[in-house]
Amino acid sequence: MTSPATEKPKTTKKHNAHLNNPFPHAVPAAAFRNGDAAPPLSFGPFSKLAHAHDYPVGSRFRLSWNPSLGGAVSLARVSSSDGDPRSRVMWETIPGVAFVSAASATTEADECRGSFALRDGRARLVPDRQSVDRIRSLYRCDVEAGADALRGAAFEASDQTRFPVLLITGVVSAKKADPASSCCCGLRAGRRARARAGKPVLSGRYWVFLEEKSDTQVSFSVKIADYQWSCGHADPSSPPPAATTAPRPHRINILSLRLRLAGRVHRNMSKKKKLSAQEELSALLPPTERASADEEARPEEFNRVFLTYVSERDERFYGFGEQFSCMEFKGRRVPVLVQEQGIGRGDQPITFAANLLSYRSGGNWSTTYAPSPFYMTSKMRSLYLEGYDYSIFDLTKPDRVQIQVYGNSVQGRILQGESPTDLITSYTGSTGRPPVLPRWITSGAVVGMQGGTDAVRRVWSQLQDHDVPVSAFWLQDWVGQRKTAIGSQLWWNWEVDDDHYSGWKDLIRDLRRDGVRTMTYCNPCLVPMGEKGNARRHLYEEAKELGILVRDEAGEPYMMPNTAFDVAMLDFTNPEASSWFKGILRGMADEGVSGWMADFGEGLPLDARLHSGEDPVAAHNRYPELWARVNREFADEWKSEAGEDEEEGLVFFVRAGFRESSRWAMLFWEGDQMVSWQANDGIKSSVVGLLSGGLSGIPLNHSDAGGYCTVDLPLLRYRRSEELLMRWMEVNAFTVVFRTHEGNKPGSNCQFYSNSRTLAHFARCAKMYKAWEFYRLQLVKEATEKGLPVARHLFLHYPEDRRVQEMTYQQFLVGTEMLVVPVLDKGRTAVTAYFPTSDGGSWRHVWTGEEFGGGHRSGHGSLGEATVHGFEAEVSADVGCPAVFVRVGSPVGERFVRNLRDLRVI
């Protein structure tokens, strides 16, 4: 039997459903809602836990136990001045409420073309209670001597372990969810006695380890043992008896029962067959109870773990990866699952239409390519989970956080910092940061276009006429195009189409001679090439022959519907797949290609069979990191072989990611936004994704200028207007990379080359981008050293300002010296800018020279505990003159304005 902790979810494929629910649940409801009725916490009143006590965790942290109000623990950094941790609490539990709980349930999943929904199925066991038996600081001598408290915990120390390590032990329990079942312990007492005994309760010992990992991090690990049966109380709502040690449940001793009743069993058996203990037990039960007893006697594990702890009512939560609808998450349940962001994501009518025609394809506020189980708060608290299990962060209760993890253990880290920048630096110090980008990628615009060799040469000539600073041409259709139901799509066979791009190597060489690089496109999927006549290699057939494709339950290549055709996916848990694909990338680089979009990575099926044999649900969240790692390893190998310096080298950019993707990915882009002004999927969501990712350890990010998803149907039209394209260019001129995209239906969209106005505007924005190249280089280096993003939400530097805490897409900082307030609404020629003044600084308008600060502080005030330190001002923002400000007295600002003059933008 597969244990519930590792069993595959019951997956329902929705690929071929023609009509679907247009309003699916955004986040599937939880089967376990502890909420205000969270399990109680108990401890022995006559043990050491009856008194408050502090326990060291390493040399810099302390765990405090407080037995009042039912018991609670808190973790704090010890102040170097007075040794008092109370003013620096990083994490604390709710008095009298279980902070560790466990349950067992089946898992159900729906899947359709990269969109997924995981949920709890039938609840087999529900959370009941937690007891704390002992809290102890363990030293190296304890571990080496094999302390009793470690028995069963599988704790391993290393030379790097910072002792003492804190250990909390106790018991968690859960009631049988099926009300018809009764405890088997009362077999001899009869049916009435068994009914009085109540529901069967299962309990399991748990171990919570806290270990100092760095000066700013404490790791936590929760491990839960296999559970054991006991009889429940007649009143299951009453707390369990207090105990100084783990409860000793009255267990069913099937062997003893068999010995006592063997004679009776064998006298009633007509066949001379030796029965197992379980068969003999079943023979004694009435038929209606036999099936329940069979199920209860099976060894099972808890496969849900809950962590519950304190949050304050006015605490605001940021992070959770690259999110597109929300910057702040208090009051929400946040699922952490890699998947397609969706088409519309709640904006109507497009979301309705997308969901109706393809199950959950519209997405919702929580769907994202690159989530992360990480957050930071306005109270300077921060935590992240390690591992890749599916998790949900429940922030719906004002006084608590509850994390539900689909597994039987949890690992993570609690971070300490005095500011958001401290927390991001600590977080990315352990999860990874990107490398310094080659200078060429940030030296000018990346021109995204399609159409073949002649089209590229024609547009390049036009750009030269307009004196546009260009760093590269990104040609995603280098593999050739195919027409499908959703527009022009690519042949997923990663070699140049010589008919579409005749003279490919000559084109690359000619562009390079003018200082312009060539970039291409690939993804981890392959398609049979039977319909493509000029294919030289058939990569799908090669990979199938090598056995390096993800497989289905029958052991065959897993063919997954993707938009208008089926694809197979490379299995990067197989080292041979990584080596083989690096050979594909080498072929691109040998032809002179300098970079590529490494698309997709979010669609690994939840019922796939992998070379590693690992749980496909956890592998689903890990796959984007594997995909980025393959690309990064090749880029590093190429650079090492070529002996290129930091200004050279290859560049790739990804959209799918997870917690540690920045360790491997060189650059992110935000995926496929609608060509729309709408909030959840369009120009506004591109700013939210940029800033939320920056608060989550994704420091180098950008979007397609103008958006991507185009719909051009008689009754439903989303087509890129000239105004939308121009305003999006103005936003992206202040991100780390300035890149255009034609969209999935180029003929329905306004393009930068559509007319003289769009070409002139593109040139102007590219020069704005060029004017702060010197500062961009500094910020990219800072991103690699500290994990701080180039484009920043104001919360990073003004965390106590309530107005700043409430901002989403309205404005952002570039580093610390530039402030951008973009126009994100159709027809607007002015914006409302907010100027924080808590640092005493003033801001100068780039185009007019007007200063905002000092005497303009008309908005000083207070909202609750947070303070508003700043003021608003209405500022003009005509097309071509976005509201951009530089800090007064800043050398960066002065040089930026001077460069704008030299480039004749001012």
N, C-alpha and C positions, 0 to 999 in steps of 0.2 A: 504493500500500500504506500502511495506517495503521501508524505506528511503535508498537512495544510500549509505549513510554512513555506513549502517549495512547490506545491502543486500548481499546475498551469491553470489560469482562469478559464472558465467556460466562455469561450469567445464566439460571438455571433457576427457573421459577416453580413454587412449591409450594402455591399458593392452594387448589387443588381436590383435593389428595390427602386421602383420607378416613381413612387409617390411616398413621401415620408412626413413625419411630424415636423411642421415648420417652426414649432416652438419647443424644442427639447430643453430639459433642465440644463442650466448653465453649469452647475456643479452638482453631480448626483448626490442625493440626500444620504446622510450617514445612517447606518443601521444602529450605531451606538451613539446615543446623544447623552453623554454624561451631564453636561451642562450644569445647572444649579444643583442637580441631584448626583453630583460626582461621588464616587465611592469614598467611604470614610477612611481615615487613617487611624491606626491604633498602635500602641506601644505599651511595654510593661511598666506599670506604675511603681514597681519596687525594684526596677533595674537602674542602671546608671543613667538611662534616658529620662528618669524622673526629674533630673536637674539640668539646667542649661549648661552648655559646654561648647568650647571652641576647639576645632581640630585643624592642624596645619595640613595644607595641600602644597607640597613643594616648599619653597622658601618665601614665596611672595603672596600666597593666597591662604585664606582661612574659610573653613566651613563652620557655621554656627548652628547649633541645635537649640531650639526654644520649645520646651514642652507645654507652654501655656496655650490655651484655646485649642487643644487637640494635637499640638505638635507641628513644627515646621522647621525647614532648614533654609539657610541662605549662604550664598557664596560671595566673597568679597576680596578685593585686592587690599593687601595690608598697606596702609600709609607708611611711607618711609620716615615720616616725621614723628608720629606718635604711636605707630603700631596699631591704631584703632581702625578696624575694617568697616565699621558701621556706616560711614558716610560714603562708601564706595561699593555698594551692593551691586553685583553684576547679574544675579539670578537668585530667586527665592520662591518658595512654595507657599501655598495657601494654608493657613492653620487649620488642622483637622481634616484636610482633604487629601486623598491619595495623590501622590505625584507620579507614581508608577502604577499602571494598570495593564491588564492583558485580556484578550478575548480570542475567540476562534470563530471564523465564518468562512463560507465559501466566497469565491471571488468571481464576479461576472464582468464581461467586457464586451463592448460593441466596437466595431472597427469598419471604417470605410475610407479608402483612399487617403491615408495619412491622418485621418481624424479618429480619435480614440476616446472612449468613456469607460473608466473603471469604477466599479461600485461594489459594495458589500452585498453578497447574496444572503442565503439563509444563515442566520446567526445560530451557531451551535452552542456557544457559551457567551455569556454577557458579563461585563465587568462588575465586580462585587465589592471588594475591599482590599486594603493593603495594610500589612503590619510591618513595623520596623523593629527588628530584633537587636541590632547592634550597629554602632557606628565606630569605626576604628581607623587610625592612621597606621599604615603599614610601612615598615622600613625594609631596607634590603635584607637585613638579617631574618626578618619574618618570612619574606618570600623564599629565601634560600633554605630556611628550615621547614618550609611547607606548612605554614600556619593553618589551623583547622578552618578558619574563616574562608580560606581560598579553595577549599575542597569543592570540586565541581565547577569552579569559576573559569578555569582555563586561562588564568592570567599569566602573561609572559613578560618578564622584565628584560631590559637590555642595558647595555652600557650607557645609553643615553637617557634612561629613565631617571626622572628627577624625584627622588624620594623626599618626604614620605608621600605615598599614594593613599588617597582616602577611599575607604570601602564602606558602603552601607548594605546591610543584608536584611532579609526578611522574607515574607511570603505574600504573594498575590493570589487572589482566588476569584472564581467565576461560577455563576449558577448555570445549570443546564437551561438552555433557552426553551426547550420543548416542555410546555406545562403538563403534558400528558405523562411524561416520564417521572419515575419515582426512584428513590434510592434503593440500591440492591442490598445495602448493608443489613436491612431488616428482614431477610428472607425467613428466618426462623420465627420471627414475631408475627408473621401473617400480614395480610393486605392492610388491615386497619392500622397496625403499628407502623407499617411502612409509610402510609399516608401521613401519620403524625410526624414522621421523621423529616418530612419536607423534601424539597428538591435536592438532588445530588449536587454537591459542590466539589469543584476541582481546584486544587491549590498547587502552586509551584514556587519553588524558592527562586529569588532573584538576587542579583548582585549589581550594585551600582558603583562603578569606579570613577573617581575624579583624579586626574593626573595633570600636573603642571607641564605644559608643552613648550612654553616660551615665556618671556616676560609679560606677555599680554594675552596668553591663551591657556585655558584649562580644557582638556579633553574630558568627555564623559562617555561612558559605555554602560549600557543596560543589557544584561543577559538574563534570560529566564529559562529555567530548567523545564524538562518534561513535567507535565502535571500529574497529580495523583488524586484518586477519589476520596471523598469523605461525605458523611451525611450532613445535609444542611440543617439550619435551625428551623424550628417551627415558624418563627417570625423572621423571614429573610430580611426584613428591613432593619432589624436591630443589629447593633454592631457586634462583631465577634468578641468572645471573651478576651480580655487583655492577657498578654503573655510576654514573658521575658525572653522566651526562645521561640523558635518556629513552632506553629501548631503541629500536634501529632495527630493527624486525621485517623479515624477508625477505617482502616482499609479493608477491602474485600480480599480475603485470603482464599483464593479459589482452590489452591492445593489442599488446605485444611478442610475446606468444605467437602472436597471430593473424598477425602479419607473418612470423614464422619458419615457420609451418606452413600459410600460406595456400595454397601450391601443392598440398600434400598433401590439404588439405580439398577444394579445387575439383576435383582429379582424381577424387575419389571421389564427387562429387555428380552425379547424373543430371539434376537440375533446375537451370536457370540462375536461381538465386535468391540474391540477396546476403544473407549471413547476418550477424547481429549478433555482437559479440564473445562474448556469453554463449552463443549458439547454437553457435558454432564450438568453444568450450571444451567444451560438453556433447557435441558430436559425437565428441570424442576420448576420452571416458570410457566405461568399461564400463557397461552399463545399470544394474547394481546400485549404481554410485557416482554416476550422473548426477543423480538426484534430490537427493542430498546436496549435490553441488556447486552445483546451482541454488539451493538454500536458502542455502548459505554465501555465495554471491556477492551476495545481496541486502543492501542497506544497512540495517542495523538499529541500534538504540540499546540501551544498558543501560536496563532499566526497574525495577531494584531497586537501592537504595543502602543500604549498611550503615555505621553508625558504631559502633565498638567502643572502649570505654575503661574505666578503672579504677573498681571499687567495692570497698569493704572488706567483709570477711566479716560484721562486726557492724553494717553500715550499714543503716538502716531507711528505706524510701521511702514518702512520703506524697503525696497529691494525685491526679492523673489525672482531675480533674473530680469531678462528683457521683457517687460510688460507693456502693453500697447493702449490700455484703456485707463489704468489707474496708476497714480504715483503713490498713493497712501491706501492702506488695506485694513485699517481697523474696522470691525463690523462685518468682515467677509470671511468665507472659507476659501482658502487658496490652495488649489491642487498643484502638485509639482510633477508634471508629466510632459515630456517632449512630444510635440505634435504640430501639425499644420496650424497656422494662426487662424485660418478660415477666411471666408469671403464676406465681408460686411461686419462681422463680429458684433452684431446688435444694431448697426445702422440699417435703416429700412428705406426702401423695400427690398434691397439686395439680399439681406440675410434671410428673409422669408423665402425668397425665390431659391437661393442656394440650398437651404435646408430641405425645401420641398422636393427638389430634384435629386439631391445627393445627401444621404444621411449625415447630419451634423456638419456638413461642409461650410455652413455659414459661420461656424465658430461662435465664440462669445467673449465676454470681457476677460476671461482667464486663459484662453488658448494662446499658446506662444511656441515658437520654435526653440527658444532658449531659456527655459525656467531654471531656477536654482533654489535649493532649500536653504536660503540664507535671508536674514533680515537685519536691519538696524533700526533703532527707534529714536524718537525725540528725547528719550530719557537716557540716551547713550548706552542702551543695552543692545547686545548683538549675539546671535547664535547661528550656527549652521550645522546641518547634518552631513555626515560622511556616508559613503556607500551610495547605492543607486536604487534602493527600494522606492516604490511609489509612496508618497506621503501627502498628507493634507494638513495645512496649518489652519486651525479653527480660531479665528479672532472675533467671533460673534458675541462673546460675553464680555462685558466691560471690565471685569476684574481678573481675567485670566487668559492664558494661551493654552490651547490643547493641540498637541501634535499627534496625529494618528499615522502610524507606520505600518505598511503591509509587510510584516515580517515578524520574526520572533526575537529580534535584538535591535538595538539602536546604538549608533555611535555618532558623535559630533563634537563640536567645540563651542565653548562660551568665551566670548571675546571681551577684553577690557580696553577702553579708550576714553579719552577726555573730549573727543570731538569726532564728527563723522569721518574726517580725513584720517584720524588715528585708526578708526575701526576698519576702513577700507585697506589701509596699509597693512594692518595686522592680518586681515582676511586673505588678501592676495599674496601675502608672504608665505602662506601655507598652501593655497590652492593654485597659485601660479600667475605669472604675468607674461604678456607678449614680448617678443624681441623688439629691438629698435628696427623700425621699417627702413628699407633702402630709401635713400633720399629721392630717387627719381619718382616714386609713387606719389609723393606729396609736393612735387615741384610745379604741377599744373593740373589742368582738367583731364580726367579720364573719359574719353569720348566713347560712349556705348552706342553702337549702331550695328546694322546688319545690311545684307544686300549683295555681297560679293566684292571682288577686287575693284571693279570699275567704280562702284558706288563709294568705296572707301577713298579712292584717289580723288574723286570729284569733291567730296566733303572736305578732305584734307586741304585741297586747293582753296576752298572757300574760307576755311579757318585761317590759313596763312594770310589771305587778303584782309581779314579782320584783326590780324595780329593777336590771335588767341594763344595764351600760354597753355600748351598741351603736353602732358606727360606720357600718355599712352592712348592707343585705340584698343578698346575692349570689343572683340568680335565673337559673340557667343555662337553665331551660326557658322563657325568655321567647319563644323562637321556636316553641314548641309541642312536644309529645311524640309519639313513635311507639313502638309496642310491637314489640320484636324478640326474637330468640332469647336474647339476653343480658340482657334487661330493658328498662327505659324508656330510650329514647335520643331525641336531639333531631332536629328538622328542620334540616338544614344549609343554611338560607336566611336570611340574617342580617337579619331584620325581625321586629317583634313580631307574635305571633299574637293578634289582637284577640278571638278567641273564648276563648282560654285566659286571657288577661290583659285582661279588659274594663276599661275605664277606666284604661288604662296610665298616661297622663300625670297623671291625678288621683292615682293611687297614688304616683308619683314625687314629686309636689308635696306630698302629705300627709306622707310620710316626711321629706322635706327640711325641712318646717316644724318637725318635732321634732328636727332636727339629725342625721337619719339619711340616708345616701346610698343610691343604687341602683346595683348593679353587674350586668353581664350576662355573656354568653359568646359567643365566636366562634372560628373557626379558619381556616386558609388553604385549606380544601377546600369544594367545592360539590357539591350533589346535584340531579339533575333533580326538578322539583316537580310532575310530572304527577299524582301521587297525592294531592296536598294541595289541597283545594278552595278554601281561603280565602287562598291566596297572592296578594299584590298584585304583587310583582315575582318574576321567575324569574331569579335571579342566575346560575345555571349557563348558561342560554341567552344571557344578556347577555355573559358572559365568553367563551363559545364564539364568538359573533358577532364580538367584538372581537379574537379570536386571542390571548388572554392566558393560556391554560391550558397546562400542561405537555403535551407531545405525545409520542406513541409513534413507532415507526420508520416507520409509514405516514403520519405527519403529522396524525393525528387526536388529539383529546383523550384523554389517557392515563387510562383508567378503572381505578381501583385498588380491589380488595376491601378493605373496612375493617369488621371485625366482621360485621354482617349485611347490609351494602349496599355498593354501589360508589360511589366518589367521584372527582371530578376535582380537580386541585391547581393553584392559581394559580402562574404562572411569574414570580417576582419578580426574575429577571434581566432582565425586560422592564420598563422604567420605566413603561409604560402600565398595567401590572398594579398597581404601587404606587399610582399616582395614582387609579386606579379604586377600589381598596380603601379608600383614605383617604376617599373619598366615602361608602362604607358606614359607616365609623366616625363620620364627621361626622353622618350621619343619627341614629345612636345618641345622640351627645352633644347634638344639637339637641333631642332629646326629654327631656333632663335626666339622662341616664345619666352617672355619675361615674367609672366604671371597668369593667373586664371581664377575664375570663380569656382569654388568647390561647393557646389549646390547640394541641396537635400541633406539626408542623414537623419531625418526625424521619423521615418516610416517603417522601422523594423517591426514585423508582425509580432503580436503578443503570444502567439502559439508556434513560433518558429523553432526549428531544431538547429542548434549551433554546433560548430566544431568543438567548442570548449565544454559543451554540455551544461552551461550555466542557465539559470532561470531567465527566460526570455523577457519577462517584465522588467527585471533589473537591467538586463542587457539592452533593452529598448532605450533607457535613459543614458546608458554608457556609450551607445553606438556613436553619437556625434563626436565624442571625445576620441574614439578610435579612428574615426574618419579624419578628423583634423590632425591626429598624430601621424597618420600615414603621409599626408601632404607635407607636414612640417619636417618629418624626418628626411624626406627627399630633398626639400629646399635646403636643409642644413648640409646634407651630403653633397649637393651640387655646389654650394658655396665653398665648402671645404676643398673639394676637388679643383674648383676653378681658381681658388686663392683670391676671391673677390673681397673688396673692402666693404665697410658698412654702407657706402653710398650705392653699391651695386647689389647683386643678389636677386633672387626670385621672390615674388609676393603672391600669396593666395588669400582669398577671403571667403568666409563661411557664413551661413545663416543659422544652422542648427547648433545647439550647444547645451552644455550642462555646467555644473559647478566648476570643473577644472578645465574647461575648454580654452580659457585664455593662456593656460600653460602651453598649449599646442597651436592654437590658431594665431596667425599673424595679424589678422584684421577681420572684423565682422561687418556684415551689412544686414539690414533689417528685414529682408525678405520681400514679400509681394503685397505692398499696399495698394488699395484702390486708387484710381485716378479721380480723387474726390476731395471735397472740402470737409467731409464729415469727421466726427470726433473719434469713432472707434476703429476706423479703417480708412485712412487717408492722410492728408498732410499733417493734421493735428496728431494722429497716432504715431506718425514717424518721429515727431519731437518727443512724445512720451516714451517711446521705445529707446530713443537715444539717451534720454536722461535717466530712465529707470535702469537701463543696462549699465550706465556709468556708476550708479549707486550699488551695483551688484558685481563689480569686478570685471566689467567689460569696458575697458578704457578707450579702445580704438574701434569706432563704429561709424556707420554712415547709412544713408538710404538711397534708393534710386531717385534721382531728381525727376520729379514729375509723376512718380508712382509707376505701377506695373499693370494691375488687373483692370482690364477694359471690358466692358459689356456693351455690345452694339446690336441690340435686338429691337424690333419694331415697338414693343411696349416697355422696354427696359433698357435705358441707355446711360452708361457711365463712360464718357469720352473726355479725354484731357483737353481742356481749353487752353488758349494762349495765356490767359491770366494765371491759371493754376500753375502752368509750367514755369512762368516767370517768377512767381512767388516762391515756388519750391526751390528754384535755383538760388534765390536769395538766402534761403535757410541753409542750403547745403554748401554755400560758399564759406560757411563758418563751422564746418565739420572737418574731421581729419582728412577725408578724401572727398573730392568733388567729382562725382561720376554721374553720367546720364544713362537713361535706358529708354528704348523706344516703346516698351510695353508689349503685351501679348498680341495686340492688334495694331501694329504701327500705322496702318493706313487710316485708322479711326482717331488717331491722336495727333495733337499739335507736337511738332518736334523742334529742336533747337535750330534746325536747318530749314524750317518750313518757309520762312520769309526773311526779309531784311531786318524786321523788328526783332524777331527771335534770335537771329544771328548776332545782332548788335548787343542784345541783352545778355546772351551767353558770353560774349566777349567781355562785357563789363563785369559780370559776376566772376568769371575766371580771373580777371585782374584783381578784383577784391580778394579772392582766395590767394592769389600770388603775393599780395601786399603783406600778408602776415605769415609768410613762409618761415621767416626767421624765428618767430615765436612758436610756430607749429613744431619746429624741430626741437625746441626746448620742452614743449609739452609732451611730445612723443617719448623723449628720454625720461621725463618724469613718470610717464605711464609705465615704462619698463622698470623703473626703480622703486616706485611707490604704489603703483596700481591706480593712480588718480586719473580720471578721464580727461580728455581734451575738452569736450563740451560738458558743462556741469550744471546740475540743478543747484539753485541758490542755497538749498539746505546744507550743502557741503561746507559753506563758509558763513552762513547766517542761521545756524540751527535753532536758535532761541526765538526767532522772529515768527510769530504766529501767521502773519500774512505769507511769508515764505513757505511755511509748512503746508499751506493750503494750495500752493501753485501746482499746476500740471504742465501744460504746454505753453503758457503765456510768454515766457522769456527764459533765457539761460545765459550762463557765463561761458566765455571761452578762457580757460585758465582762471586767473584772478583779475586780469587787467582789461578785459573786454566784456561788454554786456550787449546782448542781442535781443531785441523785442520784435519778432517777425510778424508779418501780416499773414494770418491764417484763415481769413474769412473773405468770401467773394465780395468785390466792390469796395473794400475798405481802403482808405488812403491815410488813415491815422490809427495810432495804437495808444493804449493806456499803459504807460511804463511805471513800474514800481522801483524806487531807489532806496535800498537799505542804507541806513546811515549810522548803524551801531558802531562801525569802525571809524567814524568821523570823516570818511572820504566823500569826494564829490566826483561827478561824472560829466564828461564833455561830449556833446553830440558831434559825431564825426563830420556831418555835412554842413551844419550851421555854426558850430563852435560854441553854442549856448551851453552854459554850465548848470547842472542840477545838483544842489547840495547846499549846505550852510543854511541860509535863511529860508529855503524852501521846505523845511521840515514841518510841514503842516499836518502830517498824519500821525504824529507821536501819540501813542496811547497804549492801552493794555486790554487784552482779551484773555480772561481766565488767568492761569499762571504764566502763560507765554506772553511775551511783550511784543508790541509792534514798534519797531524802530525804523521808520522810513516814511516816504510820502509818494503820492501818485502825481503823474503829470501826463497830459494829453500831448502827443508828439506826432508831427506829420510824418508820413511814410509813403510817399509816392512810389510808383513802380520805378525801380532802378536806384532808389535811395532808401533802403531799409533802415529802420531805427537801430542804429549801432552807436554805442558809446564806449569811450575809453576813460580809464581812471585818470583824473586830473593829477598832473605831476609824474605820471608813469613814463619811464623811458620807452616801454613797449608801445604805449599809446602814441607817443610823439613820433616814433619811427614808423608805425603803421600809417599814420596820417601823411607823413612825408613820402612814404612809398606810394600811397594813393595818388599824390600829386605827380610824382615822377611817372606813374603809369597813365596819367591824364584821366583818372577816374573822378577826381575832384576838379 
